[in-house]
Amino acid sequence: MIRHHENAKVFMAFCDVTRLKILELLRVGEESASALQEKIGAGQSTLSHHMKVLMESGIVTARKAGKWTYYSICENGGNYASKLLSLLTSKSTTAEDIDFGITETEILCIKEKGRLSTMNPFTIVVDTSCDLPPEYLKEHGIETIPIPFTLDGAEHNMGYWQDISGKEFYGALKNGSSAKTTLINPETFLESFTGYAKQGTDVLYIILSNGLSGTYQSSLIALEQANETYPDCNVYPIDSIGATSVNGLLAILAVKKRAEGFSAKETAEWLEQKKHSIMGMFTVDDLMYLHRGGRLSKISAIGGSLLSIKPVLNIQPDGTLALKDKARGRTAALKLMVSQMQRSIAPDAQLDTVLIPHTNCEEDAQKLADMVKAAVKVKQVIVIMMGPVIGAHVGPGAVAVVFEADMTRKEYEAKFYK
């Protein structure tokens, strides 16, 4: 009889086909995260989940080499993994041959946890700065709280293109109209949070960067008030430290974690770590929009406009914006964004999803999408019309690229800009 640690985590490590496949690959030798991702045909978030389970079991270990992560079966776990895999694939093996070191009650608890997470999945809520298409939101049951905006003084608070189209909005801006946004007030959040509390629904809420808006602080005020009446109000607000498709990509990752059976709390804790490696680079036609919105100094805005440069801005580690590079001409700016993207991922990495939001400049967005596909391995590139919340601050002609990097923003800044 084979026996390992007195720990349910070991049992969980071997109860998944993908993890068994990973162990088979690691038996041959060390593998990089990007290589494993490609060989098992899984996204980056899925691989991270499986590797966490394997490492917590004590069977797999990891090492960092520069900014890349490599995995291998640790010495003590090697013999056990090999024998157990042999037993599991042997026709003569019976359940009595293997003792996982946990009780039947513990096994039932594990199964029940999975059953409950399937029966009662949590609700994902976003504000309308996330710029995910309405079709995606509907398909995955993602609920929204609109961030209000005004166009020439007329208020719009119906959400993503509900009462005005993208072409109408950006056409109006191009013709001199003025647009402004307003943060979601605590009262709106309180009404939403108490509604979920009454239903007994756990909520993961992904919010526009605290470095760009006071919306996140409004949510915290509301949550504190909601908890006074409903102590079991399980709402987990996430400061996305991003905007537009950065928030959108976090929501997509949350959908995947929910489908894997993770709770709202577990997903929130995971996203709090993951969000630091979600990169966003973008270029704009007119820097004065960012200046008027208080996101860029007047000197930088005027200087860029006078020189007719095409700026490339990055979302910083704290969720604010910064002008990082400049290019002569639109195509050069797009190429510079792809170059920034390449240096933040492993040479052999395969990205799962790249989002390209734009403000009514689809031709340039498609050109950027083609450049990305030619430069890196990626499963899907999705071009999205950027919504009015962020569009009001960047103006017509802005285009961005958003993806999950192999380093954090802080590591990226330290390596290339300090």
WOLINBEL-V59298 format. One record per pair of residues at least 24 apart in sequence whose C-alpha atoms are under 10 Angstrom apart, sorted by the first residue. I is the first residue (numbers start at 0). J is the second residue. D is the distance in Angstrom with one decimal. If there is no record, write none. Layout:
# WOLINBEL-V59298
I:J:D  I:J:D
This chain:
# WOLINBEL-V59298
0:95:7.9  0:96:5.3  0:97:5.7  0:98:6.7  0:99:9.9  1:79:8.1  1:82:8.3  1:83:7.7  1:86:9.5  1:95:9.9  1:96:7.1  1:97:5.4  1:98:6.0  1:99:7.9  1:100:9.4  2:79:8.7  2:83:9.6  2:96:9.6  2:97:6.9  2:98:5.2  2:99:5.9  2:100:6.3  2:101:10.0  3:56:10.0  3:76:9.3  3:79:7.7  3:80:9.9  3:97:9.6  3:98:7.7  3:99:6.3  3:100:6.3  3:101:9.7  4:56:8.5  4:57:8.8  4:99:7.6  4:100:6.2  4:101:8.8  5:98:9.8  5:99:7.5  5:100:4.6  5:101:6.0  5:102:9.3  6:56:8.0  6:99:7.9  6:100:6.4  6:101:6.2  6:102:9.6  6:105:9.6  7:56:8.5  7:99:7.8  7:100:7.5  7:101:5.9  7:102:8.7  7:105:7.2  7:106:7.6  7:109:8.4  8:52:7.2  8:53:8.3  8:54:9.6  8:55:6.8  8:56:5.2  8:57:8.9  8:99:9.7  8:101:9.4  8:109:10.0  9:52:8.5  9:53:8.0  9:54:9.7  9:55:8.1  9:56:4.8  9:57:7.8  9:58:8.3  9:99:7.2  9:100:8.6  9:101:9.1  10:56:8.4  10:98:9.5  10:99:5.9  10:100:8.2  10:101:7.9  10:106:8.5  10:109:9.8  11:52:7.5  11:53:8.6  11:56:8.2  11:99:9.7  11:106:9.4  11:109:8.6  12:49:8.1  12:50:9.2  12:51:9.4  12:52:5.8  12:53:5.4  12:54:8.8  12:55:8.5  12:56:6.4  12:57:9.5  12:58:8.7  13:52:9.4  13:53:8.4  13:56:9.4  13:80:9.0  13:83:9.0  13:84:8.8  13:87:9.6  13:99:9.9  15:49:8.9  17:41:9.0  17:45:9.8  17:46:9.1  17:49:7.8  18:46:9.2  18:48:10.0  18:49:6.3  18:50:8.0  18:52:8.7  18:53:7.5  19:53:9.8  19:80:9.4  19:84:7.8  21:46:9.4  21:49:8.7  21:50:8.7  21:53:9.3  21:70:9.9  21:71:9.8  22:53:8.8  22:58:9.1  22:59:8.4  22:71:8.6  22:72:7.5  22:77:9.5  22:80:7.7  22:81:8.8  22:84:8.8  23:72:9.9  23:80:9.2  23:81:8.7  23:84:8.4  24:71:9.2  24:72:9.8  25:59:8.7  25:70:7.5  25:71:5.6  25:72:6.2  25:73:9.9  25:77:9.5  26:71:7.8  26:72:6.8  26:77:7.6  26:78:9.9  26:80:8.7  26:81:7.8  27:71:9.2  27:72:9.5  28:70:8.8  28:71:6.6  28:72:8.1  29:60:9.9  29:61:9.3  29:62:10.0  29:69:6.6  29:70:5.6  29:71:4.7  29:72:7.8  30:61:9.7  30:68:8.8  30:69:5.6  30:70:5.5  30:71:6.6  30:72:9.9  31:61:9.4  31:62:9.6  31:63:9.8  31:64:9.9  31:67:7.5  31:68:6.0  31:69:4.2  31:70:6.2  31:71:8.9  31:345:9.5  31:347:9.1  31:348:9.3  32:61:9.6  32:67:7.7  32:68:5.9  32:69:5.9  32:70:7.0  32:345:9.2  32:347:9.5  32:348:8.1  32:349:9.9  32:405:9.5  33:67:8.8  33:68:8.5  33:69:8.9  33:344:9.4  33:345:7.2  33:346:8.8  33:347:6.2  33:348:4.6  33:349:6.4  33:350:8.8  33:405:9.2  34:69:9.3  34:345:9.9  34:347:7.0  34:348:7.1  34:349:8.3  35:69:9.4  35:70:9.0  35:348:9.6  35:349:10.0  36:348:8.1  36:349:7.3  36:350:9.1  36:351:9.5  37:347:9.1  37:348:8.0  37:349:6.6  37:350:9.4  37:351:10.0  37:376:9.8  40:349:9.7  40:351:9.8  40:378:9.9  41:349:9.6  41:350:9.9  41:351:8.1  42:252:9.8  42:255:9.7  42:349:8.3  42:350:7.3  42:351:5.2  42:352:8.5  42:378:8.8  43:252:9.5  43:348:9.5  43:349:8.3  43:350:7.2  43:351:6.6  43:352:9.4  43:403:8.2  43:404:9.7  43:405:9.6  44:252:6.9  44:253:9.5  44:255:8.0  44:256:8.0  44:269:9.7  44:273:8.7  44:351:8.8  44:403:9.4  45:252:9.2  45:255:7.9  45:256:8.0  45:259:8.6  47:269:9.9  47:273:10.0  48:256:8.6  48:259:9.2  48:269:9.3  65:406:9.8  66:343:9.0  66:344:8.8  66:345:8.1  66:405:7.0  66:406:6.2  66:407:9.3  66:410:8.5  66:411:9.7  67:344:8.7  67:345:6.8  67:346:9.8  67:405:7.0  67:406:8.1  68:345:9.6  68:405:8.8  112:260:8.6  112:261:9.6  112:262:9.7  113:259:9.1  113:260:6.2  113:261:8.5  113:262:9.8  114:260:8.6  115:260:8.8  115:262:9.8  116:257:8.3  116:258:9.0  116:259:9.0  116:260:5.4  116:261:7.0  116:262:6.7  116:263:9.7  117:257:8.7  117:258:8.0  117:259:8.8  117:260:6.3  117:261:9.2  117:262:9.7  118:260:9.8  119:200:8.4  119:201:9.0  119:260:9.8  119:262:9.4  120:200:8.6  120:201:8.1  120:202:9.4  120:257:6.8  120:258:8.3  120:260:7.9  120:261:8.6  120:262:7.4  120:263:8.2  121:199:10.0  121:200:6.5  121:201:5.0  121:202:5.7  121:203:7.2  121:233:9.7  121:234:9.8  121:254:9.9  121:257:7.4  121:260:9.9  121:261:9.1  121:262:6.8  121:263:5.8  121:264:9.4  121:266:9.9  122:195:9.0  122:200:7.0  122:201:6.3  122:202:4.8  122:203:6.3  122:204:8.4  122:234:9.5  122:254:9.5  122:257:9.1  122:263:7.9  123:201:8.8  123:202:5.9  123:203:4.9  123:204:5.9  123:205:7.8  123:234:9.9  123:235:9.8  123:250:7.5  123:251:9.9  123:253:7.6  123:254:7.7  123:257:9.1  123:263:8.4  124:202:7.0  124:203:6.1  124:204:4.6  124:205:6.4  124:206:8.7  124:234:9.9  124:235:10.0  124:236:9.2  124:250:8.4  125:203:8.5  125:204:5.7  125:205:5.1  125:206:6.3  125:207:8.7  125:236:9.7  125:237:9.8  125:246:8.0  125:247:8.4  125:249:9.9  125:250:7.6  126:158:8.6  126:159:9.5  126:183:8.9  126:204:8.2  126:205:7.1  126:206:6.1  126:207:7.2  126:214:9.4  126:243:9.9  126:246:8.9  126:247:9.8  126:388:9.7  127:156:9.8  127:157:9.6  127:158:6.2  127:159:6.1  127:160:9.7  127:206:9.1  127:207:8.7  127:242:9.9  127:243:8.4  127:246:9.5  127:247:9.6  127:386:7.5  127:387:8.6  127:388:7.0  127:389:9.2  128:158:9.4  128:159:8.7  128:205:9.9  128:206:8.1  128:207:6.4  128:208:9.6  128:241:9.5  128:242:6.2  128:243:5.2  128:244:8.2  128:245:9.5  128:246:7.4  128:247:8.4  128:385:8.6  128:386:6.8  128:387:8.0  128:388:5.6  128:389:6.3  128:390:9.2  129:159:9.5  129:205:8.5  129:206:8.2  129:207:7.6  129:239:9.7  129:241:9.1  129:242:6.4  129:243:4.5  129:244:5.6  129:245:7.1  129:246:4.8  129:247:4.6  129:248:8.3  129:249:9.0  129:250:8.2  129:385:8.7  129:386:8.1  129:388:9.0  129:389:8.9  130:159:7.5  130:242:8.7  130:243:5.3  130:244:5.9  130:245:9.1  130:246:7.9  130:247:6.3  130:248:9.7  130:356:7.8  130:357:10.0  130:383:7.5  130:384:7.5  130:385:5.7  130:386:5.4  130:387:8.9  130:388:8.8  130:389:8.7  130:390:10.0  131:159:8.6  131:243:8.2  131:244:7.1  131:246:8.7  131:247:5.6  131:248:8.6  131:250:8.8  131:251:9.1  131:354:9.7  131:356:9.3  131:383:7.5  131:384:8.8  131:385:8.5  131:386:8.6  132:159:7.9  132:160:9.6  132:247:9.4  132:383:7.3  132:384:8.2  132:385:9.3  132:386:9.3  133:158:9.5  133:159:7.2  133:160:8.9  133:161:9.5  135:251:9.3  136:250:9.5  136:251:9.7  139:251:9.2  139:254:7.3  140:254:9.3  141:204:9.9  141:250:8.4  141:251:9.8  141:254:8.6  142:204:9.3  143:204:9.2  143:205:9.8  144:183:8.2  144:187:8.4  144:188:8.3  144:191:8.4  144:204:9.7  144:206:9.8  145:182:9.5  145:183:7.7  145:187:9.8  145:388:9.2  146:180:7.2  146:181:6.6  146:182:6.2  146:183:5.8  146:184:9.4  146:207:9.7  146:214:8.8  146:387:9.4  146:388:6.9  147:179:8.7  147:180:5.9  147:181:5.5  147:182:7.1  147:183:7.3  147:387:9.4  147:388:7.7  148:178:6.9  148:179:5.5  148:180:4.1  148:181:5.9  148:182:8.9  148:387:7.5  148:388:6.6  148:391:8.4  149:177:8.1  149:178:5.4  149:179:5.2  149:180:6.3  149:181:8.3  149:387:9.4  149:388:9.6  149:391:9.3  150:176:6.9  150:177:5.8  150:178:4.4  150:179:6.8  150:180:9.1  150:387:9.6  150:391:9.0  151:175:9.5  151:176:5.9  151:177:5.2  151:178:6.2  151:179:8.5  152:176:9.6  152:177:7.9  152:178:7.8  152:179:8.4  153:178:9.1  153:179:9.9  154:178:9.6  154:179:9.3  154:180:9.3  154:181:9.9  155:180:9.5  155:387:9.7  156:180:10.0  156:181:9.8  158:386:9.1  158:387:9.2  158:388:9.5  159:385:9.5  159:386:6.4  159:387:7.7  159:388:8.9  160:386:7.2  160:387:7.8  163:387:9.4  164:386:9.4  164:387:9.4  165:358:7.8  165:359:6.9  165:384:7.2  165:385:8.0  165:386:7.2  165:387:7.6  165:390:9.4  166:358:8.8  166:359:6.4  166:360:9.9  166:384:9.5  166:395:9.8  167:359:9.7  168:358:9.5  168:359:9.2  168:386:9.3  168:387:7.3  168:390:8.9  168:391:8.9  168:394:10.0  168:395:9.2  169:358:7.0  169:359:6.6  169:360:9.8  169:386:9.8  169:387:8.4  169:390:8.0  169:391:8.5  169:394:7.3  169:395:5.6  169:396:8.8  170:359:8.5  170:395:8.0  171:395:9.6  172:390:9.6  172:391:8.2  172:394:7.0  172:395:7.1  173:394:8.0  173:395:6.7  173:396:9.5  177:391:8.2  178:288:10.0  178:292:9.8  178:387:8.5  178:388:9.1  178:390:9.0  178:391:5.5  178:392:8.2  178:394:9.4  179:291:9.9  179:292:8.2  179:387:9.2  179:388:8.2  179:389:9.8  179:390:9.9  179:391:6.4  179:392:8.0  180:212:9.7  180:292:9.3  180:387:8.6  180:388:6.2  180:389:8.6  180:390:9.9  180:391:7.4  180:392:8.6  181:212:8.9  181:213:9.3  181:214:8.8  181:388:8.9  182:207:9.6  182:212:6.8  182:213:6.3  182:214:5.1  182:215:9.0  182:216:9.9  182:217:8.2  182:388:9.9  183:212:9.5  183:213:8.2  183:214:5.5  183:215:8.7  183:216:9.7  183:217:6.9  183:218:8.2  184:213:8.9  184:214:7.2  184:215:9.8  184:216:9.3  184:217:5.8  184:218:7.9  184:220:9.5  184:221:8.7  185:214:8.4  185:215:9.6  185:216:8.5  185:217:4.7  185:218:6.0  185:219:8.2  185:220:6.3  185:221:5.0  185:222:8.6  185:224:9.3  186:217:8.5  186:218:9.1  186:220:9.2  186:221:6.9  186:224:9.8  187:217:9.1  187:218:8.9  187:221:8.3  188:214:9.5  188:217:7.4  188:218:5.9  188:219:8.9  188:220:8.8  188:221:5.7  188:222:7.7  188:225:9.2  189:217:9.3  189:218:7.8  189:219:9.6  189:220:8.5  189:221:4.8  189:222:6.7  189:223:9.1  189:224:7.3  189:225:6.2  189:226:9.9  190:221:8.6  190:225:8.7  191:221:9.3  191:222:9.9  191:225:9.6  192:218:9.1  192:221:7.7  192:222:7.0  192:224:9.6  192:225:6.7  192:226:9.3  192:229:9.6  192:232:7.4  192:233:8.8  192:234:7.1  193:221:9.3  193:222:8.8  193:224:9.3  193:225:5.9  193:226:8.7  193:228:8.5  193:229:7.5  193:232:7.4  193:234:9.7  194:225:9.7  194:232:9.6  195:232:7.6  195:233:8.5  195:234:8.4  196:225:8.3  196:226:9.1  196:228:9.5  196:229:6.6  196:230:8.9  196:231:7.1  196:232:4.9  196:233:7.2  196:234:8.3  197:229:8.1  197:231:9.6  197:232:8.4  198:232:9.8  199:229:9.9  199:231:8.1  199:232:7.6  199:233:8.3  200:231:9.8  200:232:8.2  200:233:7.4  200:234:8.6  200:263:9.9  201:231:9.3  201:232:7.5  201:233:5.0  201:234:6.0  201:235:8.1  201:262:8.4  201:263:6.3  201:264:8.5  202:232:8.8  202:233:6.3  202:234:4.7  202:235:6.1  202:236:8.3  202:262:9.6  202:263:6.3  202:264:8.7  202:267:9.6  203:233:8.5  203:234:6.0  203:235:4.9  203:236:6.1  203:237:7.5  203:250:9.3  203:253:8.5  203:262:9.4  203:263:5.7  203:264:7.8  203:266:8.0  203:267:6.7  204:234:7.2  204:235:6.0  204:236:4.7  204:237:6.0  204:238:8.8  204:239:9.6  204:250:9.0  204:263:9.4  204:267:8.7  205:235:8.5  205:236:6.1  205:237:4.9  205:238:6.5  205:239:6.2  205:240:9.9  205:246:6.7  205:247:8.8  205:249:7.6  205:250:7.1  205:253:9.4  205:267:9.2  205:270:9.5  206:236:7.0  206:237:5.9  206:238:5.3  206:239:5.7  206:240:8.4  206:241:8.6  206:242:8.5  206:246:7.2  207:237:8.7  207:238:6.5  207:239:5.9  207:240:7.0  207:241:6.2  207:242:5.5  207:243:8.1  207:245:9.2  207:246:7.0  207:318:9.0  207:389:9.8  208:237:9.0  208:238:5.6  208:239:5.2  208:240:4.2  208:241:4.9  208:242:6.2  208:243:9.8  208:245:9.7  208:246:8.6  208:314:9.9  208:317:8.4  208:318:5.6  208:319:7.6  209:237:9.8  209:238:6.3  209:239:7.9  209:240:6.5  209:241:8.4  209:242:9.8  209:317:8.4  209:318:7.0  209:319:8.3  210:238:9.1  210:239:9.6  210:240:6.8  210:241:8.3  210:242:9.9  210:294:9.8  210:314:10.0  210:315:9.4  210:316:9.8  210:317:6.5  210:318:5.1  210:319:5.0  210:320:8.5  211:240:8.4  211:241:8.2  211:242:8.3  211:292:9.8  211:293:9.1  211:294:7.7  211:317:9.6  211:318:7.0  211:319:6.0  211:320:8.2  212:242:9.9  212:318:10.0  212:319:9.7  214:238:9.4  215:239:9.2  233:263:8.3  233:264:8.3  234:263:8.2  234:264:8.6  234:267:9.8  235:263:7.2  235:264:6.8  235:265:10.0  235:266:9.3  235:267:6.5  235:268:9.2  236:267:7.9  237:267:6.9  237:268:9.2  237:270:7.8  237:271:7.1  237:274:9.3  238:270:9.7  238:271:8.2  238:274:8.9  238:318:8.8  239:270:8.7  239:271:8.3  239:273:9.9  239:274:6.5  239:275:8.8  239:277:9.4  239:317:9.7  239:318:7.6  240:271:9.8  240:274:7.4  240:275:7.9  240:277:9.3  240:314:8.1  240:315:8.2  240:316:7.4  240:317:6.1  240:318:3.9  240:319:7.5  241:274:8.5  241:275:9.5  241:277:8.4  241:278:8.7  241:279:7.8  241:314:6.6  241:315:8.5  241:316:9.1  241:317:8.6  241:318:5.1  241:319:7.6  241:320:9.0  242:279:8.5  242:314:8.5  242:318:8.1  242:319:9.4  242:320:10.0  242:388:9.5  242:389:7.3  243:279:9.1  243:354:9.8  243:355:9.8  243:356:7.5  243:357:9.7  243:383:9.9  243:385:6.9  243:386:7.7  243:387:9.9  243:388:8.5  243:389:6.5  243:390:8.9  243:399:9.2  243:401:9.1  244:277:9.7  244:278:9.8  244:279:8.1  244:353:9.3  244:354:6.4  244:355:7.5  244:356:6.6  244:357:10.0  244:383:8.5  244:385:8.2  244:386:9.9  244:399:8.6  244:400:8.3  244:401:6.3  244:402:8.8  245:274:8.4  245:277:6.5  245:278:7.2  245:279:6.5  245:280:10.0  245:314:9.3  245:354:8.5  245:356:9.9  245:400:9.2  245:401:6.1  245:402:7.7  245:403:9.2  246:274:9.0  246:277:9.2  246:401:9.6  247:354:8.5  247:401:9.3  248:274:9.3  248:277:8.0  248:352:8.1  248:353:8.4  248:354:7.5  248:401:7.7  248:402:7.5  248:403:8.4  249:273:8.3  249:274:7.0  249:277:8.1  249:402:9.9  249:403:9.5  251:352:9.2  252:352:9.8  272:407:9.5  273:403:8.5  273:404:9.8  273:407:8.7  274:316:9.6  274:403:8.6  274:407:8.5  274:408:9.3  275:315:9.5  275:316:6.9  275:317:9.0  275:318:9.4  275:403:9.2  275:404:9.1  275:406:8.3  275:407:5.1  275:408:5.9  275:409:7.8  275:410:9.6  276:316:9.1  276:343:9.3  276:402:8.5  276:403:5.8  276:404:5.3  276:405:6.8  276:406:5.7  276:407:4.1  276:408:5.8  276:409:8.7  276:410:9.2  276:411:9.2  277:314:9.3  277:316:9.8  277:401:7.1  277:402:5.8  277:403:4.6  277:404:6.1  277:405:9.1  277:406:8.9  277:407:7.5  277:408:7.6  278:313:7.9  278:314:7.0  278:315:8.8  278:316:9.4  278:339:9.8  278:340:8.2  278:343:8.7  278:400:8.0  278:401:5.6  278:402:5.6  278:403:6.1  278:404:6.4  278:405:9.8  278:406:9.3  278:407:8.2  278:408:6.9  278:411:9.6  279:312:8.5  279:313:5.9  279:314:5.6  279:315:8.8  279:320:9.7  279:336:9.4  279:340:9.0  279:354:9.5  279:355:9.6  279:399:6.8  279:400:5.8  279:401:4.6  279:402:6.9  279:403:9.1  279:404:9.8  279:408:9.5  280:311:6.8  280:312:5.7  280:313:4.6  280:314:6.7  280:315:9.8  280:320:9.6  280:321:9.9  280:322:9.9  280:323:9.4  280:333:9.8  280:335:9.7  280:336:6.3  280:337:9.0  280:339:8.2  280:340:8.2  280:355:9.8  280:398:8.6  280:399:5.5  280:400:5.5  280:401:6.7  280:402:9.3  281:310:8.3  281:311:5.6  281:312:5.4  281:313:6.6  281:314:8.7  281:322:9.7  281:332:8.8  281:333:8.5  281:335:10.0  281:336:7.2  281:355:9.3  281:356:9.1  281:357:9.1  281:393:9.7  281:397:7.0  281:398:5.6  281:399:3.9  281:400:6.3  281:401:8.7  282:309:6.7  282:310:5.6  282:311:4.7  282:312:6.2  282:313:9.0  282:322:9.4  282:324:9.7  282:325:9.2  282:326:9.7  282:329:8.5  282:332:6.9  282:333:7.7  282:335:9.8  282:336:8.3  282:357:9.7  282:393:9.0  282:396:8.4  282:397:5.6  282:398:5.7  282:399:6.5  282:400:9.4  283:308:9.9  283:309:6.9  283:310:6.7  283:311:7.6  283:312:8.5  283:329:9.2  283:332:9.5  283:357:9.6  283:358:9.2  283:393:6.5  283:394:7.4  283:395:7.8  283:396:6.0  283:397:4.2  283:398:6.7  283:399:8.8  284:308:9.0  284:309:6.9  284:310:8.3  284:329:8.6  284:393:8.4  284:394:7.6  284:395:7.1  284:396:5.4  284:397:6.2  284:398:9.1  285:309:8.6  285:310:9.1  285:393:7.7  285:394:7.1  285:395:8.2  285:396:8.1  285:397:8.5  286:310:8.1  286:322:9.9  286:392:9.5  286:393:7.6  286:394:8.6  287:392:9.1  287:393:8.5  287:394:8.8  288:390:9.4  288:391:7.7  288:392:5.5  288:393:5.4  288:394:5.9  288:395:9.3  289:320:9.5  289:391:9.0  289:392:5.4  289:393:5.7  289:394:8.1  290:392:8.5  290:393:9.3  291:392:7.8  291:393:9.7  292:391:8.3  292:392:5.7  292:393:8.6  293:392:8.8  294:319:7.9  294:320:6.8  294:321:8.4  294:392:8.1  294:393:9.4  295:319:9.9  295:320:7.8  295:321:7.6  295:322:8.2  296:321:9.9  308:332:9.1  309:333:9.3  310:335:9.8  311:335:7.7  311:336:7.0  311:339:9.8  311:398:9.9  311:399:9.3  312:336:9.1  312:399:9.2  313:339:9.7  313:399:9.5  313:400:10.0  313:408:9.5  313:412:9.9  314:408:8.2  315:408:6.6  315:409:7.8  315:411:9.7  315:412:8.1  316:407:8.0  316:408:5.2  316:409:5.5  316:410:9.1  316:411:9.2  316:412:8.2  317:408:9.0  317:409:8.9  318:408:9.7  323:412:9.8  323:416:8.0  324:416:9.9  329:363:8.5  330:363:8.4  330:366:8.7  330:367:8.8  332:367:9.9  333:363:8.4  333:364:9.1  333:366:8.3  333:367:6.1  333:368:9.8  333:370:8.2  333:371:9.6  333:398:8.7  333:399:8.9  333:400:9.4  334:366:9.9  334:367:7.9  334:370:7.5  334:371:9.1  334:374:10.0  336:367:8.8  336:370:9.8  336:371:9.3  336:399:8.4  336:400:7.5  337:367:7.9  337:368:9.6  337:370:7.1  337:371:6.3  337:372:9.9  337:373:9.9  337:374:7.5  337:375:9.0  337:400:8.3  338:370:10.0  338:371:9.4  338:374:8.6  339:411:9.6  339:415:9.4  340:371:8.7  340:374:9.3  340:375:8.9  340:400:8.4  340:401:9.0  340:402:8.3  340:403:9.6  340:404:7.8  341:371:9.0  341:374:7.5  341:375:7.1  341:404:9.1  342:404:9.2  342:405:9.4  342:406:9.7  342:411:8.8  342:415:9.2  343:403:9.1  343:404:5.6  343:405:6.1  343:406:6.3  343:407:8.6  343:408:9.0  343:410:9.3  343:411:6.8  343:414:9.8  343:415:9.8  344:375:9.1  344:402:9.8  344:403:8.4  344:404:5.2  344:405:4.8  344:406:7.1  345:375:9.8  345:404:8.4  345:405:6.4  345:406:9.0  346:375:8.4  346:376:9.5  347:375:8.5  347:376:8.0  348:375:7.8  348:376:6.8  348:377:8.5  348:404:9.4  348:405:8.4  349:375:7.2  349:376:4.7  349:377:5.3  349:378:7.4  350:375:7.8  350:376:6.2  350:377:4.5  350:378:6.4  350:379:8.2  350:380:9.5  350:402:7.7  350:403:7.3  350:404:8.4  350:405:9.8  351:376:8.7  351:377:5.7  351:378:5.1  351:379:6.4  351:380:8.7  351:402:8.5  351:403:8.3  352:377:6.7  352:378:6.2  352:379:5.1  352:380:5.9  352:381:7.5  352:401:8.7  352:402:6.7  352:403:8.0  353:377:7.4  353:378:8.3  353:379:6.4  353:380:4.8  353:381:6.3  353:382:8.7  353:400:7.0  353:401:5.8  353:402:4.9  353:403:7.9  354:379:8.5  354:380:5.9  354:381:4.9  354:382:6.1  354:383:7.2  354:399:8.1  354:400:5.9  354:401:5.1  354:402:6.6  355:380:7.3  355:381:6.0  355:382:4.7  355:383:6.0  355:384:8.5  355:385:8.9  355:398:7.0  355:399:5.5  355:400:4.7  355:401:6.3  355:402:9.0  356:381:8.3  356:382:5.8  356:383:4.5  356:384:5.5  356:385:5.1  356:386:8.8  356:390:9.9  356:397:8.3  356:398:5.9  356:399:5.5  356:400:6.9  356:401:8.2  357:382:7.7  357:383:6.4  357:384:5.2  357:385:5.1  357:386:8.7  357:390:8.4  357:393:9.8  357:394:9.9  357:395:8.3  357:396:7.1  357:397:5.5  357:398:4.2  357:399:6.4  357:400:9.1  358:383:8.8  358:384:6.0  358:385:5.3  358:386:7.7  358:387:8.7  358:389:9.2  358:390:6.2  358:391:9.4  358:393:8.2  358:394:7.0  358:395:5.1  358:396:5.4  358:397:5.3  358:398:6.5  358:399:9.3  359:383:9.5  359:384:6.6  359:385:7.8  359:386:9.9  359:390:9.4  359:394:9.4  359:395:6.3  359:396:6.3  359:397:7.9  359:398:8.8  360:384:8.6  360:385:10.0  360:395:7.5  360:396:5.3  360:397:7.2  360:398:7.4  361:396:8.9  361:397:9.9  361:398:8.7  363:396:8.5  363:397:9.1  363:398:7.4  364:396:9.6  364:397:9.0  364:398:6.2  364:399:7.9  364:400:9.0  365:398:9.9  367:398:8.5  367:399:8.7  367:400:8.1  368:400:8.6  371:400:8.9
